[in-house]
Amino acid sequence: MPRKKIYNEQKRRFTMTLTETAIQWLEQKQVELGANSLSDVIERMAREKLDKK
């Protein structure tokens, strides 16, 4: 089954391992940004960084 498209791009599954400190930081950012998930936090932060270039 194809992954949901967002930002006109195909999504792909990606697994990573993080420390508890990193996870807590991402969870804090999730609340601050009103993001739906930790992956949404990473996506938003990456796109914000790219937009600033």
Order of alpha helices (4+ residues) and beta strands (2+ residues): beta-beta-alpha-alpha
